[in-house]
Amino acid sequence: MADSQQETVSARPPEARGQLAHDSVRLAVVVGALGVVFGDIGTSPIYTLQTVFNPGDPHPVPVSTQNVYGVVSLVFWSVMIVVTVTYVLLAMRADNEGEGGIMALITLLRRWTSQRGRRAAAILAALGIFGASLFFGDSMITPAISVLSAVEGLKVVEPSLDSAVVPITAVIIVILFLVQRRGTAAVGRVFGPVMIAWFTAIGACGVKGITEHPGILRALSPTYALSFLFGHFGTAFFALAAVVLAVTGAEALYADMGHFGRRSITRAWLFLVFPACILSYLGQGALILDDPKHISSPFFLLVPDWGRWPMILLATAATVIASQAVITGAYSVTSQAAQLGYLPRLRIAHTSESTVGQIYVPWVNWLLMVSVLTLVFAFRSSAALAFAFGMAVTGTITITTLLFFYVARAKWGTPRWLIAIGATVLLSVDLLFVAANLTKLVHGAWLPLLIGLTVFTVMTTWQRGRSIVTTERARHEGPLPEFIEDLRTGRTSTRVVPGTAVFLNRGKETAPLAMRANVEHNHVRHEQVVILSIETEPVPRIPADERLAVDSLGFGDDGIVHVTARYGYMETPDVPATLAMLEPVDTEGPLDLERASYFLSKIELRRGKAPTMAPWRKRLFIATSYITADAAEYFGLPGDRTVIMGSHIEV
């Protein structure tokens, strides 16, 4: 039997075998996307309708047939407009070399700055940075609300376990953050199948509820959403603050596009995730119509008695996956922000040899763990956290929509009338959600805004302080051409010693501080000198053949060259590996990289009297500099052959 199967496969033409392999790879990518991208939005059915009808809400929605139809219809059309239209059909077309997310939009805007109005682009870029800052609030709230909502299923099965919900949640979260250092490569292989089981289960439970009350299908008509919104605006407006929970995780579809591709994410959304979630919402609506008491936990009550324990376990696994996705997203945003100059350089560990995007940032990991545990113990329920969650989501979505339309006009030349129509419709929906969530400001919505403003202040302060330090450092370093000329003419007395020295520098306009100090104090220079500048481009990755550019600095026989190494913002520099790509003819002689010495210039910052920034921002900038990762480790330099020379600069 096996032999006949082998003959059948071998008998297929090469094109058919290639298509089969291509289809299997494409299916694997779709399954992978299910395991990473859709964890957050896929677990929203656990708590969305429960939050809308929560009697403890400061603006509760009364349970009535008309209101249930209206709310379910609002949920359906919110998901359709925000996720399917804004993200899947529109935003995901605005990619930066295949990468998506709000940081990709920022890099596109930075490119636009040199081509169009600088002021408008700068304002939009700042708005984008605030959107990225709000994402950090999302990455703190998502693990807390997701895991809490799943563990709260215990109360449905056994009410006496109510007091155990918070401790169990805390234990799961601690374990989740402790295993981050091991990476998600091994666990990732089971994420996809788990989420397939999850979406199949919630869809099946939804169908069960619909069969018992098929009239709920009428809620798919937009007339119910519109009549509820405009006919009962006072009730519907406040309900929007909870309805928005149905679209949490929409940003993940866009942000993770670089790992899985737009086509795979689109197919997974349209053919499995979207139908399963909508079936669950419809089933829960039918259950509430059957008995208003079911608003206490419509998601778990929709599950048959025999299946509630398995569903709690599956929900916990799904919410851990949702948390994993947003935590990994926080690592990625941090890495990209550091590469673009909005955050200091942090220690980053790559946890997978095959997947570039799987990284671990220890400092961010422990900060998130403390923040998530604080939220769990402070709010103690998913319903209380929901008030805070919506603000982070709506803020990020609105900013993404706004930036997309500006990029669409600048990049594709989309007609103004079409931009005006699309922006008016989509931004009206987004701003309605923002306004509704602002009504929850005193009930928790202040939290993501506070987190966002804090992160935004840190990022903009670091960018400004970095610019000041760069200018002051250039003054200390002096022009590189004059320094090289002094070495050649002998005006600076030096002795040439054998070996290779690599000096890391910001560019080729100024002399490296470490090299200048070595010449002026030690009166020596190496036989082969490489002045290396690392540039981060506003693209995810740089091809190997475009990585290096070599400049002889005007003289081809002195053994001193300048090398520019270009990296994308998704890449981590590896200096020794990069230098190994150079040929002896490029460097005026062979480099002895096995014994080369690497020189770094370490800057000690001091608060000066110059009015460059407000005093509190100077203190913040200096304090932020203390978390900067060790440069030798970040650039992959051998610790036993790295020399660090210090200097003082006032800000």
N, C-alpha and C positions, 0 to 999 in steps of 0.2 A: 504493500500500500504506500509506504514511504517512497519507494522507488518511482512509482507511477506519479506521485505528487511532484517529485523532483523533475521528472520528465516534462510534466505539464508546465512548470515554472520556466524550465530551460527552453521549452519550445516557443515561449512568448518572444515576440520581436523585441530588440533592444529598446525601442521607443516605449513599448508597453511596460517593460520592466522599469525603465526610468520614471515613467509616470506613476507606477505603483510606489516606488521609493519616495518620489516627491510627495505623493498623497499621504504616505505614512508619516513623513517628516512634518508636513503641514498639520496633520491631525495631532501630532505630539506637541506642536507649538500651541495649538488651540487648547489642548488639555493643560499645558503649562500655564497658559494665560488664565484659565479657570482657577488654578490653584493659587495664583498670586494677585491678579488684578481685581477680581470680583469678590474678594472676601468681605470687604467693608459694605459695599452696596448690597451684597447678597444676604447679609445678616440683618439688614434694616427691617424686614418684615417682623422680626422678633418683637420690636418695641415701638414701631411707628403708630399703628392704630391704637395701641394701648395708651400711648402718650396723648394722642388727640382727644380721647374720651376720658382721660384721667380726671377723676372728680377732685383731686387735690390741686389741679392747675388753677392759677389765679384767674384765668378766664376760661372756665370749663365749657365744653361743647355738650349741650343736652343730648341725651340719647333719644332719637326719634327716627322713624322710617325715612323721613325726608332728609334729615341730617346725615344718616348713615349713607344713603345714596350719594349725597353731595360730597361727603368726605372721600369716599372710595373713588368717585369720579375725579375729584381734585388730585388724589394721589396718582391715578392712572395718567392724567394729562400732564401733571408736573414731571413725572418720570419721562413721558414722551417728549415734552418740550425741552427740558433741561438736559437729560442724558442723551436721548436718541438724536435730537436735532442739534442742540448746542455743541455737545461733545463729539458724538459718533459721526454725525454728518458734516459738521463744520470745523470745530476746533482741531480735530485730529488731522485735518488736511494742512494745517499750518505747523509743519515740522521743521526742525533745524538739523539737517543732515540725518533724518530719521528719528531724532530724539524729540520727545514731546514734553508737556508740562509747562508750568508758568515760567520756569527758568529758561526754557527754550524760547518763549515769547520775549523775554527780557533781552536775550542775546540777539534776537532778530531786530528788536528796537534799537539796540546799541549799534548795529550795523546801519540802521536807518538814520541814526544821528548824523553820520557823516554825509548823508545824501539829502536830507530834508531839514526842516526846522529843528535846531538843536534844543530849543527851550521846550517845545511840545514833546519831543522824544525823551528829554530828561525827566519831565513830569510824569510821563507814562511809565518810564523805567522805575521811578520811585514808587509809583502806584503798584507796579508789579512786584517790587521788593516787599511792599506791605502785604500783598497777597501771599507771597512765599512765607512771610513771617506768620500770617494766620495759619498756614499749613502746620507750623510747629505746634500751635494750639490744638489743631485737629489731631496731630500725632500723639498728644498727651491725653486727649479726651476719648479718642476711639478705643484704645485698649480697655479703659476703665468702663465705659458704657457698654461695650460689646460683651466683655466677659461677665460683667454684673448681670446683664439682661439674660444671658444663657443660664447662669447659676441660679437666677431667680426662679427658673423652672422648677427647682426643688420645692418651692412653696406650694406649687400646684399639686405635686404628687404627695407631699407630706408637709402640711402647714407648720408642724412643730420644728421644721428645719430652718425657719425664718432667720433665727439668730446666727445660723452658720453661714449664711450667704456671703457676708463681707469677709470673714476669715478665709473661706475657701477661695474666694476671688483673689484675695491678697496673695495666697500661696501660689495660685496658678500664674499670677503676674510676675512674682519673684522668679519662679522657675523659667518663665518665658524669657526674661531678660538675662538670666544667668547662662542660658544656652546660646545666646546670640553670638558669642565669640567663636562657636563652632561652625557658624554659617548655616545657610539653608539649603546647601547643595544636596545633602543626603535626604533631609526631610522633604525637600521640594518635590521629590519624585512621587511622594504619596499625597501631596497637597491637591493635585488635580483630581484624582479619583475620589478623594474625600468630598471635594466640592461638587463633583458630579452626583455623588450620592445625596448630598445636601439638597441640591436644586431639584433632583428627582423626587425626594421625599416631601419637600415643601409644596412642590407642584401637585403631587398626588393628594396631599391633605387638602389643598385648595379645591381640587376637583370634587373631593368628598363633600366639602361644605357647599359648593355650588349646586351639586345634585339635590341637596336637601332644600335649597331655596334658590332655584334657577333664575328667579326674577332679578337677582343681584347683577346679572349680566347687562341689564339696562344701564348700569352705572358707567359703562364704557362710552356712552353717548356724551358728547361735550355739553349738551343742553343741561344735564344735571349739575355739572361743575359750574357752569355759568349762572344758572338760576340760583344755586346755593351761594355763589360768591356775590352776586349783585342783588339777589332777593333777600339775603340775610347777611349783609356785609359785616355787621357788627360781630356776628358769631364766626363767619367764615374767615375774616381778617385775622382774628386771634388764632384760629385753627391752623393757619398757614405756618405759624411758628413751629408746629409739630409735623405738619405735612411734609415740610422740607427734609425731615429725617429720612424720607424715602429715597432721596437722591444723594445721601452721604456716600462718599467714595467715588463720586463721578470724576473727580480730579485724578484718581488713580488710573482710570482708563486712558487718560491723556498722558500722565506722567510716565507710565510704564510702556508706552508705545515703542520706545527704542529697543526694549528687550524682546517684544513679541510681534511687533509689526501691526499696522493699522488693520489689515485684512483679517488677521487671526482674532484680534480683539472684537472687531465688528461682528464676525460670524458667531463667536461665543456669546456675545450679548444678544443678538437678534434671534438666534435659534435655541438658546437654552436659558440664559439668565433672565432676560426680560420676560419671557412667557411664564417661567416658574415663579418669579416674584409677583407678577400681576395675578396669577392664579391664587397665590397665597393671600393677597390682599382681598380679592373677591371672596374667597372662602371665609376669611375672618369677618368680612362685612355681613355675609349670610348668617354666620354664627351669632353675631350681635343682634341681627334682626330677629333671630329665633328666640333669644333671651338676652335682654339688656344687661343681666348680671355677668355675662361673659366678657364685659369690658375689662375685668380685672386682669385677664391674661388670655386674650383671644388666640394668640399664636399657639400656645401649648394646649389650650382647651380644644383646639381644632383637631388635635391628634387623638386617635382612639386610646382608651385607657391602657391597653396592652403595649402601646408603642411610646408612651411618654418617657420612660426611663431611657430607652435607646435614643429618642429624639433629644433629650437633655444632653446625653453624651455627644451626639452628633453636633448639636448646637454649640457645645463648649469647644469642640474641635474646630468648628467653622469660625467661631469668634476668635480663637487663638490664631487661626490663619489670617483673619481680617486684621488682627493686631500686628502680626508679623509683617503683613504687607505695608502697613502705614509706618511701622518702625523702620523698615528697610527704606521706605520713601524718605523718611527724615534723614537717614544716613546719606542718601543720594543728594538731597537738596543741600545739606551741609557741605558735602564735597564740592558740588558745583558752585555754591556761593563762595567757598574759599578760593577755588580756582579763578573765579571772576573778580576777586578782590573785595568781597563784602564781608568776609570773615577771616580770622587768622588761620594759618596753616595748622591743621589738626592731624594727629596720628590716625592713619587709615590702614586697616588690614584687609587684604583681599582674601575672601574665604572660599573662593572657587577658582580653579585653574582654567576652567572652560567658560565661565560666565563672568564677564567684566563687571556687570552691575552688582554682583553680590559682594558687598563690602561691609566692614564692621568698624564703627567709629566709637571707641571706648568712652570718651568723654561725653558724647551725646547719649550713649546707651545708659550710663548711670544717672545722668540728669533726667532722662525720660522716666527711668524706673522710679526715682524718688518722686517725681511730679505725678505719675500715674497713681502710685500708692497714696499720695496725699489726697488726690481727688476721690479715690475710693472711700477712704476713711472720713472725708469731709462731707461728701454728698450721700453715700451709703445706699443709693438706689439709682437705677437707670432712669427712672422718671424725673428725678431731681437733676440729674446730669443732662437730660435732654434739653433743658432750657439753655444750657451753655453751649451744647453741641451745635445747634442750628446757626448760631451767629458766625462761628468759624466757617461753616460750610457755605452759607449764603455770601459772605464777604469774598471768599476765594472764587466762587462761581461768577459773581458779578464782575470782578476785576478781570478774570480770564475772558469773559465775553467781551468786555470793553477793549482789551488789548487785541483780541482776535480781529475785531472789525477794523482797527487801525492798521494792523498788519495786512489784512486783506486788501485794503485800499493801497497801501504802500508797496506791497510785494506783487500783487496780481493786477493792480489797476482796476479793481471792481468799480463799476459805475456808482457815482455818489447816490443816485436815487435808490439803487438796490441796497446800498449800505444803510441808507436812512430808514428804509422799510424794515430790514432785518434787525437793525440795532434797536429801533423803537419797540418792536414786538418783544424781542428777547430780553432787552434790558428792563422793559416795563414789568415783565414777569419776575426777573431777578430782584429788582428794587422793591417790588411788592413783598417778596419774601424777607428782604433786609428790613423793611419797615415793620413787618409783623414781629420779627425777632427783636427789634429794638424795644418793643413793649415788654420784653422779658429781661430788660437790662438789670433791674434790681433783683431779679430772681436767679441770676447766674450767667446771663448773656454778657455781663461785664468781663467775665473771666477770659474768654478767647480774645476779646479786644485788648485787655490788659497784657496778655501774653504776646499778642501781635505787636502792640506798640512797644513793648520792651525789646523784643527781638529786632524790630525795625530800627529802634534807636541805637542798639548795639551795632547793627550792620551798617547803617549810614555813618555812625561815628567812626567805625573802623575804616570805612572807605575814605572819609575826610582826613582822618589822622594819618592814614597810609600815604595819601597824597602829600601832606605836609612833610612827613619824614623823607619821602622820596626827593622832594625839592631841596631840603636841608642836607640830605646825604650827598646829593650831586655837588653841592657847594664844597663839602668837605673832601670829596674825592678828587675834584679837579678834572680837566679834560684829558682823556686817554691819549690822543695824538701827541700832545706836548710831553706827556710822561714817557711815551715810547721814544720820542726824539731825544729826550734827555739821556735815556739809557744808551742810545746809539752813539751820541756825540761824546759821551763820557762826562757830561756835566754832573751826572749823578754817579758817584764812584761805586761800582759793584764788581763782584767776582762771580764768574759763571761756574756753577757746580753741576756735576752730572745728574741726570734723572729728569723726571717729568713732574711738573706742578700744574694742578688744575685749580683755577680761581673762579669761584662762582660770583657772577656780577649781574646787575640788572640790565645792562646794555653795553654798547661799545662806544658810547659817548664819554663816559667817565672811567677813571682808573679804579680798579678794585681796592677798597680800603686795606684789605689784608696784604695785597701785593705791594702797595705803597709803603705800608708799615714794614714789610719784610726787607724792602730795598733801603729805606731810610734808617732803620735801626740795626738790621743785621748785615746790610751792605752786600747781599747776595741775591742772585737770581738763578733759576734752573736753566739747564740747557734747552729743554723743551717746555714751553709755557702755553697752556690753553686757558684763555679767558672765556668762560662758558656762561651764556645767558639763556635762561629758560623762559619762553614766552607761551602763555596760555591763550589759545585762539578761541573765539566765540563759536566753535563747532565742537561736536562731541569727540571726534578722533581725527588724527592726522595720519595719512598714509605714510608708510616707511620711507618711500622715495622722496617725500617732501619734508621729512623730519629735520634734516640738517642743512645749514648754510654756513660756509667757511669764508672768512675774510682775512687776508694776510696783513691787514692794517698798514698797507702801503709799502711793506718791505718783505721780500720773499726769501730772505736768507738769515734772518735773526732768530728763527725758531719760536717766535711769538705769533700766535694766531688767535683770532676771535671766532668762536663757534656759537651759532644760534641754534638751539634745540626747540622745536615747536611741538606743543602738545595740545590736544583737545581738552575741554573742561571735564570730560569724563575719564581722563587718563591720569595715572600717577607717575611722575617722572622717575626714571631709573638711570642715573647719570653714567655709571660704569658701562652698562649695557649699551647706552646711546653712543658713548665715545668709542666703543669697540667697532662701531659701524664705519669709522673714519679710516681712510687709506693714508699711508705714509706720505704720498704725494700731496695730499690735502693739508697736512700739518707740518710741512717743511722738515720732515724726518719722522721716523717711527716713534710712536708713543709707548713708553714702558708702563702699561696700565697695571701690570702685576705688582709693581712697586711704586706706583705714582702716589704723590702726596696731594691731598685735597685741602684747600684753604677756604675757610668761611669767615665772613665779617659779621660779628655779632654786635648788634646795636642795643645799648642800654638807654632807655627812654627816661627823660626827666621833664618835669613840668616847668616850662619857662614862662616869662612875663609877656612875651609877644601875644597880641590879641588874635591868635590864629583860630582858637575855638573858645567856647565858654569854659570856665574853670572846671565845672562838673563833667563836661565832655572830655576834657584832658585827662581827668582822673579815671573816667570810664575807659578811655582808649588805652591808657597805661595798664589798667587792671586786666583788660581783655588780652593784652599782649602776653600775659603770664601763662595763658593756656596754649600758646603757640607750641606746636610739636617741635621736637628736636630736628633741626634742618638736616643733619647728617643721616638720620634714620629716614626722614621723609624722602630725601633724594637718593636713597639707597647707597650712601657712601660707606666705605669700610671704616669702622670706628677707630681701629688702631693706626690708620694712616690719614686721619682727618685733624687738621690744625685749626683752632678757632682763635681769632684775634678780635678784641673788643674795641668799642668806641662809644662815645656819649653823644646823644643828640637831644636837643630840647624841642618840645612841642608847645 
